[in-house]
Every structure is written in C-alpha cells, then in structure tokens.
Amino acid sequence: MKIKELRLLNLTIKQNDQIIYQGKAEEVPKNLKEQEYKKIYFQGVDVILEI
C-alpha cells in the first residue's frame, strides 16, 4: 500500500531508524506519498511507517 492511501492519521515515517516525516497523513510531502512502506505499527496514538 502507498503512503498516499492513508487518511486521517498522525504519521511518523522512518527510514533506517531516522524520522524523515512527522505529522498528518494529508500533509505528507509529495516525494514520500508514492513510496510504499515495509512495516506499519502503532505507537501510542501515532502510526509508525518504516520505508
């Protein structure tokens, strides 16, 4: 699934254990929207995506 398909969530996007985006799903930068994630999980009220 692509990142752009997620809605109404607070996201943290990580790559190589570094946070590259943190914020609302609707505001993800264009360069990240088309990427597919390898792993998804919840941490508190946030959704964590690893790419």
TADALIN-V963668 format. One record per backbone hydrogen bond with DSSP energy under -1.0 kcal/mol. NH is the residue of the N-H (numbers start at 0). CO is the residue of the C=O. E is the energy in kcal/mol with one decimal. If there is no record, write none. Layout:
<<NH CO E> <NH CO E>>
This chain:
<<2 34 -2.1> <3 32 -2.1> <4 1 -1.6> <5 2 -2.0> <10 22 -3.6> <11 46 -2.2> <12 20 -2.9> <13 48 -3.1> <14 17 -2.5> <17 14 -1.3> <19 12 -3.1> <20 12 -1.3> <22 10 -2.4> <24 8 -2.4> <26 23 -1.3> <27 24 -1.2> <31 28 -1.8> <32 28 -1.4> <34 31 -1.5> <36 0 -1.2> <37 49 -3.2> <38 49 -1.5> <40 47 -2.0> <42 45 -2.5> <45 42 -1.7> <46 9 -2.7> <47 40 -3.7> <48 11 -2.9> <49 38 -2.7> <50 13 -2.7>>
